Amino acid sequence: MTAVTVRAPAKVNLQLSVGPLRDDGYHDLVNVFHAVSLVDEVTAAPAERLEVTVEAAATAQVAIDGVPVGRDNLAARAALMVAGRLGVEPQVALHIRKAIPVAGGMAGGSADAAAALVACARLWDDREDPLLTREDLVELAAALGSDVPFALLGGTAVGVGRGERLTPALARGTFHWVFATADGGLSTPAVYAECDRLRETRGERAPRPQVSQALMTALATGDVKGLGAALDNDLQAAALALRPSLGRTLAAGREYGALGALVSGSGPTCAFLAGSETHADELAAALDGAGVARSVVRAHGPVPGATVL
Ligand code: C5P
């Protein structure tokens, strides 16, 4: 059996509505995911034992120092799960080529896990009569992390529960994005905890998360202005409290004409919606020149989920 390479996309949350903290430590969400053309690749090759190696993709300036290479890597845990379900030894070398910012709020680790699930299933399962169905992979994905099922699915989708229960959303056309990465990541649990803390100090009750109809209409009609106006992230205030410099990054994007500007997921990457491909080029150049980001990358969405190359 030869090596298998799978590509999986980053996400930006078009809406992240965070409800109350549940007894299991998660928050009930409405999470509108949108997959963008910033992708990691995972190559799974037969090997004596489970190994993980990581490199930054040649085209990206991703800082990979923080990525675990052992069994703590989410992709390694994905491989172990697939091996466990198929009753085989996890004899695989996983090589991860990263273009998605690490701990950046764009679900890079989840993309790697989704890619590893698909790659290992391809490597070990029977091609003609597979033991693992698509539903099985989705179930394993949900066990690995709240954002992993979406990295399998891709496109634009509404996630409920802790974000893992997905329904594809109707979306017309292609949207052009600019992403401003930041130095150093933000811890997702820390940002959720800060969101709870801010609500408590303000005496706010967590809302019951609800999908934005304005957002759904903008997506269904391909209305980029409407989409820009409807972008909303309940974690943004918390990310800004923990990383005040992001306020300058968002302000710069708005000043240069972004139709929408928000922190991506738990941050610290900031996402800017452009009106067209040309506008995205201009916006990216302006943000780069303003010196408000570690790096500036362009991408479009929606794109498919984990795909075998
Ligand atoms: O599911 P995942 O492991 O990616 O979640 C990482 C952390 O993000 C959780 O431990 C939790 O602190 C926070 N989280 C949350 N509510 C969600 C999803 C994630 O509080 N719905």
Boltz pocket constraint, residues with backbone or C-beta under 6 A from the ligand:
constraints:
  - pocket:
      binder: B
      contacts: [[A, 25], [A, 26], [A, 27], [A, 28], [A, 29], [A, 144], [A, 145], [A, 146], [A, 147], [A, 161], [A, 162], [A, 163], [A, 188], [A, 189], [A, 190], [A, 192]]
      max_distance: 6.0
